[in-house]
Amino acid sequence: MPGIIPLTIPYSAYEPIQRLIATHRGTIEREEFAATVTLEIIAPDANVAALTGALRTITAGQVQIAAV
C-alpha cells in the first residue's frame, strides 16, 4: 500500500525534490503553485521514512510535511 505525503516547499527546492521523489520510487499526484509549492506525493510504504528524511535534509528543514 502506498503512503501519501502532503508537503509544502519553497520554489527553489522544487526541481531537486522532483529528482529525490523519483529516486525513492515516488510520484507527484498533485501540485499547487502559490506563494510556495504544495505537493501531494505517493511513495511505497517501505520508502516513506527514507523519503521524508531526505526531504528534510535536501531543504535544510524548510519542507513542511503535513500529517495524513
ZANU-842889 format. One record per residue: residue in three letters; z, x, y of N, C-alpha, C, CB in turn; residue number from 1. Coordinates in steps of 0.001 Angstrom, whole numbers. Glycine has a CB too. Layout:
ZANU-842889
<ALA, <Z, X, Y>, <Z, X, Y>, <Z, X, Y>, <Z, X, Y>, NUM>
...
***
This chain:
ZANU-842889
<MET, <0, 850, -1182>, <0, 0, 0>, <0, 893, 1243>, <1231, -965, -1>, 1>
<PRO, <-870, 623, 2191>, <-931, 1466, 3381>, <189, 1146, 4370>, <-2279, 1307, 4061>, 2>
<GLY, <562, 2166, 5144>, <1552, 1991, 6199>, <858, 1795, 7526>, <2503, 3190, 6264>, 3>
<ILE, <1406, 936, 8371>, <852, 671, 9700>, <1710, 1398, 10717>, <794, -866, 10007>, 4>
<ILE, <1062, 2152, 11590>, <1780, 2938, 12591>, <1242, 2559, 13977>, <1622, 4483, 12323>, 5>
<PRO, <1971, 1722, 14744>, <1567, 1441, 16115>, <2129, 2527, 17033>, <2052, 31, 16561>, 6>
<LEU, <1295, 3049, 17929>, <1784, 4102, 18812>, <1086, 4097, 20146>, <1617, 5443, 18164>, 7>
<THR, <1726, 4729, 21118>, <1183, 4881, 22460>, <1170, 6366, 22791>, <2013, 4069, 23512>, 8>
<ILE, <24, 6820, 23329>, <-152, 8240, 23631>, <-802, 8416, 24997>, <-1000, 8925, 22543>, 9>
<PRO, <-645, 9591, 25593>, <-1390, 9885, 26815>, <-2863, 10141, 26465>, <-775, 11113, 27557>, 10>
<TYR, <-3740, 9911, 27434>, <-5168, 10136, 27213>, <-5463, 11548, 26726>, <-5939, 9867, 28489>, 11>
<SER, <-4739, 12518, 27225>, <-5002, 13921, 26861>, <-4790, 14190, 25374>, <-4106, 14846, 27673>, 12>
<ALA, <-4035, 13339, 24701>, <-3759, 13549, 23280>, <-4717, 12786, 22368>, <-2341, 13140, 22972>, 13>
<TYR, <-5590, 11960, 22939>, <-6422, 11073, 22134>, <-7321, 11823, 21141>, <-7274, 10224, 23042>, 14>
<GLU, <-8092, 12773, 21593>, <-9009, 13480, 20686>, <-8279, 14282, 19611>, <-9907, 14408, 21481>, 15>
<PRO, <-7261, 15074, 19963>, <-6541, 15795, 18906>, <-5902, 14843, 17889>, <-5463, 16685, 19525>, 16>
<ILE, <-5432, 13702, 18346>, <-4807, 12747, 17434>, <-5843, 12115, 16514>, <-4068, 11660, 18219>, 17>
<GLN, <-7049, 11884, 16996>, <-8106, 11368, 16118>, <-8321, 12306, 14932>, <-9428, 11188, 16903>, 18>
<ARG, <-8387, 13599, 15207>, <-8578, 14584, 14129>, <-7368, 14605, 13192>, <-8816, 15995, 14721>, 19>
<LEU, <-6184, 14523, 13743>, <-4958, 14535, 12947>, <-4893, 13328, 12007>, <-3730, 14554, 13867>, 20>
<ILE, <-5265, 12183, 12514>, <-5269, 10968, 11702>, <-6209, 11132, 10512>, <-5683, 9748, 12550>, 21>
<ALA, <-7394, 11654, 10765>, <-8358, 11869, 9677>, <-7818, 12861, 8649>, <-9698, 12374, 10240>, 22>
<THR, <-7151, 13907, 9103>, <-6575, 14907, 8204>, <-5566, 14277, 7241>, <-5901, 16022, 9014>, 23>
<HIS, <-4845, 13273, 7726>, <-3817, 12603, 6915>, <-4359, 11334, 6246>, <-2601, 12253, 7787>, 24>
<ARG, <-5686, 11245, 6154>, <-6379, 10137, 5480>, <-6060, 8777, 6092>, <-6016, 10121, 4013>, 25>
<GLY, <-5836, 8769, 7403>, <-5580, 7518, 8104>, <-6823, 7031, 8828>, <-4434, 7688, 9090>, 26>
<THR, <-6746, 5805, 9305>, <-7823, 5227, 10112>, <-7221, 4525, 11319>, <-8683, 4238, 9276>, 27>
<ILE, <-7982, 4483, 12385>, <-7568, 3747, 13580>, <-8116, 2335, 13442>, <-8078, 4440, 14909>, 28>
<GLU, <-7209, 1369, 13390>, <-7607, -32, 13222>, <-7765, -755, 14549>, <-6592, -759, 12370>, 29>
<ARG, <-7034, -301, 15575>, <-7103, -951, 16882>, <-6860, 90, 17964>, <-6069, -2112, 16988>, 30>
<GLU, <-7608, -23, 19050>, <-7434, 865, 20203>, <-7382, 5, 21466>, <-8595, 1926, 20289>, 31>
<GLU, <-6486, 375, 22364>, <-6407, -296, 23665>, <-6241, 777, 24729>, <-5222, -1335, 23714>, 32>
<PHE, <-7139, 768, 25696>, <-7126, 1777, 26741>, <-6675, 1135, 28044>, <-8520, 2434, 26900>, 33>
<ALA, <-5531, 1580, 28550>, <-4983, 1112, 29821>, <-4434, 2351, 30532>, <-3857, -3, 29613>, 34>
<ALA, <-3226, 2287, 31076>, <-2623, 3467, 31693>, <-2391, 4554, 30645>, <-1295, 3097, 32387>, 35>
<THR, <-2156, 4124, 29415>, <-2035, 5024, 28260>, <-2930, 4455, 27160>, <-522, 5163, 27770>, 36>
<VAL, <-3007, 5136, 26042>, <-3802, 4667, 24907>, <-2838, 4115, 23856>, <-4697, 5823, 24312>, 37>
<THR, <-3090, 2897, 23421>, <-2300, 2287, 22354>, <-3172, 2216, 21116>, <-1776, 866, 22761>, 38>
<LEU, <-2666, 2716, 20009>, <-3405, 2732, 18753>, <-2600, 2033, 17676>, <-3739, 4173, 18329>, 39>
<GLU, <-3321, 1453, 16732>, <-2699, 990, 15508>, <-3388, 1746, 14382>, <-2815, -581, 15333>, 40>
<ILE, <-2619, 2560, 13693>, <-3142, 3434, 12644>, <-2702, 2894, 11291>, <-2657, 4904, 12840>, 41>
<ILE, <-3590, 2988, 10328>, <-3233, 2667, 8948>, <-3420, 3942, 8134>, <-4106, 1476, 8374>, 42>
<ALA, <-2378, 4291, 7375>, <-2413, 5503, 6552>, <-1746, 5205, 5215>, <-1707, 6699, 7273>, 43>
<PRO, <-2110, 5950, 4174>, <-1437, 5769, 2888>, <69, 5990, 3050>, <-2017, 6740, 1825>, 44>
<ASP, <864, 5155, 2395>, <2327, 5276, 2492>, <2812, 6701, 2251>, <2994, 4341, 1498>, 45>
<ALA, <2189, 7382, 1310>, <2600, 8748, 975>, <2382, 9720, 2142>, <1833, 9235, -253>, 46>
<ASN, <1546, 9347, 3115>, <1226, 10249, 4222>, <1904, 9861, 5534>, <-263, 10290, 4424>, 47>
<VAL, <2552, 8701, 5577>, <3105, 8193, 6838>, <4140, 9141, 7443>, <3735, 6827, 6615>, 48>
<ALA, <5084, 9621, 6681>, <6130, 10502, 7217>, <5528, 11797, 7769>, <7171, 10827, 6125>, 49>
<ALA, <4622, 12392, 7026>, <3989, 13637, 7489>, <3149, 13381, 8737>, <3110, 14248, 6374>, 50>
<LEU, <2442, 12252, 8763>, <1595, 11932, 9915>, <2439, 11686, 11157>, <725, 10703, 9620>, 51>
<THR, <3519, 10912, 11046>, <4337, 10663, 12231>, <4996, 11950, 12737>, <5408, 9611, 11922>, 52>
<GLY, <5406, 12811, 11831>, <5954, 14105, 12249>, <4914, 14950, 12968>, <6490, 14866, 11044>, 53>
<ALA, <3704, 14966, 12433>, <2624, 15733, 13054>, <2234, 15151, 14414>, <1401, 15769, 12131>, 54>
<LEU, <2296, 13817, 14541>, <2001, 13178, 15830>, <3014, 13617, 16886>, <2008, 11636, 15690>, 55>
<ARG, <4274, 13666, 16502>, <5311, 14109, 17454>, <5104, 15570, 17844>, <6723, 13920, 16848>, 56>
<THR, <4727, 16392, 16869>, <4515, 17814, 17140>, <3325, 18037, 18057>, <4312, 18577, 15839>, 57>
<ILE, <2188, 17409, 17738>, <956, 17664, 18497>, <1040, 17136, 19937>, <-237, 17022, 17783>, 58>
<THR, <1903, 16124, 20168>, <2046, 15582, 21524>, <3285, 16117, 22230>, <2104, 14064, 21477>, 59>
<ALA, <3966, 17069, 21613>, <5210, 17626, 22173>, <6208, 16506, 22497>, <4908, 18458, 23451>, 60>
<GLY, <6270, 15528, 21596>, <7219, 14437, 21749>, <6790, 13327, 22694>, <8493, 14977, 22210>, 61>
<GLN, <5564, 13379, 23231>, <5111, 12354, 24166>, <4671, 11061, 23490>, <3983, 12889, 24983>, 62>
<VAL, <4416, 11095, 22197>, <3984, 9895, 21494>, <5146, 8913, 21405>, <3451, 10242, 20084>, 63>
<GLN, <4826, 7624, 21576>, <5813, 6570, 21397>, <5382, 5786, 20156>, <5927, 5635, 22681>, 64>
<ILE, <6168, 5876, 19102>, <5855, 5204, 17848>, <6734, 3964, 17756>, <6073, 6152, 16615>, 65>
<ALA, <6083, 2801, 17677>, <6815, 1535, 17616>, <7258, 1260, 16187>, <5945, 370, 18144>, 66>
<ALA, <8365, 573, 16065>, <8832, 149, 14743>, <7962, -989, 14263>, <10325, -277, 14776>, 67>
<VAL, <7715, -1021, 12961>, <6875, -2087, 12380>, <7765, -3133, 11768>, <5891, -1526, 11316>, 68>
***
